[in-house]
Amino acid sequence: MAKLVYGDRIGKLGHIMVGCSATIWNDSGEKILLTRRTDNGRWCLPGGRMDPGESIEEACCREALEETGLQVTVKRLLGIYTSPHCLLEYADGERCQIVAMNFEAVVIGGELRLSDETTECGYFSATEIAQLDVMEHHLERIQDTLAGYEEPLIK
């Protein structure tokens, strides 16, 4: 199970991890796809870390497929997120300062399904998302997306 730890420049206690998330809208453009993680039971955007030898766009498409069964294409960058004051700690002791890119992605194929990383998935409105236990760093990305910024954010 992974947890976020906050503190002054706590990121220096870990290594840098490059990751991504996919913001996928439903057909009407009113709801965002979220998945519920198997490891901590919390909701998040589909996504994960980039593997060596792949681009961040490839990582986004791969993670979305692995976690949701949906084939996607990246439409645009919504934001880049990192903080030296936040550390992600895994149960095995690995500690990372995340550098994550959040992309708007469009479904081009596949069928929505669960995976070994997800226990639930579905499309949710802003009102519904406010009632869910969403991982903090993903909630920030979702709120920024819902705010409708024209240009990508750097946070």
ZIVENKA-V974827 format. One record per residue. RES is the residue in three letters. PHI is phi in whole degrees, 0 to 359 (999 if undefined). Layout:
# ZIVENKA-V974827
res=(RES:RES)
phi=(PHI:PHI)
This chain:
# ZIVENKA-V974827
res=(MET:ALA:LYS:LEU:VAL:TYR:GLY:ASP:ARG:ILE:GLY:LYS:LEU:GLY:HIS:ILE:MET:VAL:GLY:CYS:SER:ALA:THR:ILE:TRP:ASN:ASP:SER:GLY:GLU:LYS:ILE:LEU:LEU:THR:ARG:ARG:THR:ASP:ASN:GLY:ARG:TRP:CYS:LEU:PRO:GLY:GLY:ARG:MET:ASP:PRO:GLY:GLU:SER:ILE:GLU:GLU:ALA:CYS:CYS:ARG:GLU:ALA:LEU:GLU:GLU:THR:GLY:LEU:GLN:VAL:THR:VAL:LYS:ARG:LEU:LEU:GLY:ILE:TYR:THR:SER:PRO:HIS:CYS:LEU:LEU:GLU:TYR:ALA:ASP:GLY:GLU:ARG:CYS:GLN:ILE:VAL:ALA:MET:ASN:PHE:GLU:ALA:VAL:VAL:ILE:GLY:GLY:GLU:LEU:ARG:LEU:SER:ASP:GLU:THR:THR:GLU:CYS:GLY:TYR:PHE:SER:ALA:THR:GLU:ILE:ALA:GLN:LEU:ASP:VAL:MET:GLU:HIS:HIS:LEU:GLU:ARG:ILE:GLN:ASP:THR:LEU:ALA:GLY:TYR:GLU:GLU:PRO:LEU:ILE:LYS)
phi=(999:258:222:266:236:246:178:299:54:295:304:294:275:236:249:281:237:267:220:207:218:245:264:241:273:287:301:276:73:251:228:250:284:235:237:257:287:285:282:227:74:261:272:199:284:299:164:168:273:280:269:303:89:234:277:294:295:298:298:298:294:297:298:299:296:300:271:234:82:264:274:231:236:282:267:195:280:264:184:242:233:197:211:289:259:224:231:263:248:264:300:278:98:296:230:224:266:275:242:240:251:257:245:276:235:242:288:239:174:85:230:297:206:271:223:288:260:229:254:209:204:178:265:227:279:302:296:292:299:298:267:265:273:264:302:306:291:278:299:300:296:296:298:296:297:294:289:77:300:284:258:299:268:236:229)
